[in-house]
Amino acid sequence: MKNRRSPEGEWKRLKPDAEHALRMLLSEIPDHATPQSLFEAYTYAKDIAARAMQSRMLGDLPPENNQFKLLRAEIKQEMDSQYKGTIPPNLLRIPYSGKTHEYLFSLLQKNLAQPVQAAMLRIVTADNVHTERRARELRELGLDVHWYDIEEISVYELRSLDIDFEMIPAIIRNNARKNKSMTKEQKQLILRNAGIPEK
């Protein structure tokens, strides 16, 4: 299996291609360019520039975010202290453990208490469709993430590293909803016995 390049190495590799692609696009912009040649230059430049920018931004973030892991461990510890013995272990898991959520947290943490444009988050994840939903999922963990508009530009902000442990029942409820090995009645009984409302 090939070793993946570091973000810094990938940036160095892609930067000349991105510069070339953008120059090509600029050369196609004058009126004599055909729609097809302009389209081809644009799609090539867009793809290579997006990959280069993602590598550049990832190179500015830690490969492993210990703070993210620590906060998740705190949530797990609090969850276990409240519900261990009452809720089955398979429902006492913390979601959103993948690298995408970690990268989003890292970018927000780097700009703690400052707004980060949604476009920057999309560059880091290289995903224009699901990124903002994944950023909002961090709030489902009890993290202090807010989203709002500044002059019609969507931004996200991690205001503090405080955790809202009141989100824990919702995490357990969502785990129960996604569980396929239990009947609806079994899930309802477990939640009811633990004092967790169904909605």
Salt bridges, closest charged atoms under 4 A:
GLU10 OE1 - ARG5 NH1 3.58
GLU10 OE2 - ARG13 NH2 2.83
GLU19 OE2 - LYS15 NZ 3.25
ASP47 OD2 - ARG51 NH2 3.38
ASP60 OD2 - LYS110 NZ 3.36
GLU64 OE1 - LYS69 NZ 3.09
GLU64 OE2 - LYS99 NZ 3.87
ASP80 OD1 - LYS76 NZ 3.15
GLU102 OE1 - LYS69 NZ 3.33
GLU102 OE2 - LYS99 NZ 3.49
ASP127 OD2 - ARG134 NH1 3.63
GLU132 OE2 - ARG122 NH1 2.73
GLU137 OE1 - HIS101 NE2 2.65
GLU137 OE2 - ARG133 NH1 2.81
ASP144 OD1 - HIS146 NE2 2.72
GLU157 OE2 - ARG159 NE 3.63
